[in-house]
Amino acid sequence: MASEASKQVHRITMFKIPDPSNIQPILDKYSTMAQDAKKDGKPYILRCVAGPAVNDARSQGYTLAAQTTFSSLDDMKYYDNECEAHAALKAVAKGKVEPPPLMVCFDNAVGTSS
C-alpha cells in the first residue's frame, strides 16, 4: 500500500526567458507563492522554490526553474485552473517566456518529501 507521502505531487517547471531583466519579476511572484496561494482560505502549496538556471550547456537554453510540491493531484489541478496567485504569476510571465514552459509532474516513487 502506498504511503501518504507517495501521494504528493512534485511539479518541475522550466522557462526560457530571452530577456534576463524579465527573470526577477517572475522570481518575485514565486518568492511568495506558497503564502499567497490559497485554497478554501488556507495556503495549500507544501513547498515552492525557484531560481535562475545555472549557465551551463545542460540547461539547453532554460533560464529559470521552479519546483512546487502539492499534497495531491487535485491541489495541482486547482493551482492550474483556479488559483488567483498562480493567475497573477502567469500574468507577470505573459509575453516574456518563449516557448511555453516545459513542465513535468511526478509522485514520490523513491526518496523522501522533506
N, C-alpha and C positions, 0 to 999 in steps of 0.2 A: 504494500500500500504506500502511496506517495506521501511524503511528509508535507506539512503546511508550507514549509519554506520552498518546496519544489513548485508550488502554485504561483509564486511570484513571477512577474514578467519583467524582464530587463529589455530595454529598448536602446539601441545604439543608433544615433542619427549623425550623419556626416554631411557637411556643407562645403560647396565650392563657392567662395565669395571673392570675386575678382578684385574688388577694391578693398584693400586692407583697412581703410578707415570705416568700413561698414561692419567690421567684426565686433568692435566694442559695444555698439548699441544692442546687438543681439546677445552678447555676453551679459550685459546689464539686465536684460529680461530674464535670462537663465539664472542669474545670481539670486533672485528672489522667488523663482518658480515654485519651489517646494512649500514656501509660506503663502504665496499668492493664490495658488491653485486650490480651489475649494470645491468640495462635493458635499451636499447637504450641510453647508456652513462650516465644514471642517477640512483642514488640509488632508489630502489623500495620497500625495506622492511620497513614497518612502525615502527616496534618495534621488538627487538631481545634481550632476556635476557636468561641467562643460569647460572647454578651453581651446585655445588655438592649437592646431596640429603642429607637431614638430616638423620643421622644414627638412624633409627627407624624401628621397625618391620613392620610398614605400608609401608615402602619403598620397601618391597619384593625383596631386592637384587639390586634394581636400584641404581646406584651411581651418576648419572648425569642427569639433566633435562634441557630442553631448551623450551622456548616459543617464537614463531615467529608469527608476525601478518602481513598479506598481504592485499592489497586493494581489491583483487579479487581471485577467484579460478584460473583464468588464470595466475596470478602472481605466485601463489604457484606451478602450473604446470611448469612454466618457471624455478623456483627455483630447482625443482626436475630434470628437463631434460636438461636445457641449461646453467644454471648459473655457471660461472667459479669459483666464490668464494665458492659456495656450493660444486663443484667438488673438490676444494682444501681441504675443510673440510673433505669430505669423504675419500680423500687420506690419511690425517693425522689419521683418525679413523680406517682405514682398518687394520684388524688383531688385533685390540685392544678391540673391542666390541663383546661380546658373550651373547646371540644370537643376531640376527639383532635387531636394536632398535624397541621399541614399539612407534607407532605414532598414534595420534588421531587429527582430524581436526573438527572444528565447526565454525558456524557463530554466530553472536550476536542475539540469541533468546531473551535473557534478559540481563540487565546490560548496562554498558557504555563501550566505547572503549578508554577511556583516559589512 
